[in-house]
Amino acid sequence: MVQIEDDNGKKYKIEDLNSFKLHIKKYHSKDGKGDGSLHEENGYWFRVTEEFYDYVMGL
């Protein structure tokens, strides 16, 4: 299980990394880059910047 930090500094455990990546890719990216949108999951918030997108895809 992978753990990442949200925008508020809270630790979030990703239960299904593949599903998380697919969601970020499908709904929060454009042309293979983070689109700056805000992703909320179980009360945790993530701004999907290009840096965040690259980090998640590299996990």
C-alpha positions, -999 to +999 in steps of 0.1 A: +000+000+000+013+035-010+009+065+012+010+101-001+005+135+014-025+157+004-025+195+000-032+200+037-002+178+048-024+148+058-011+113+050-034+093+027-031+056+021-040+046-015-058+013-013-058+006-050-029+024-067-039+013-102-074+027-099-061+059-084-037+064-113-064+056-139-088+082-123-061+109-122-052+101-158-088+101-171-102+130-151-073+153-141-049+154-170-047+167-206-021+155-231-003+134-205+001+163-180-017+173-148-043+199-156-043+218-123-077+205-113-086+195-077-091+158-069-110+150-037-109+115-023-123+104+011-118+139+025-083+143+012-075+170-014-049+169-042-042+197-067-032+177-098-002+198-110+022+185-136+046+176-108+019+157-088+008+139-119+044+128-127+049+117-091+018+096-090+024+080-124+059+071-113+047+052-082 
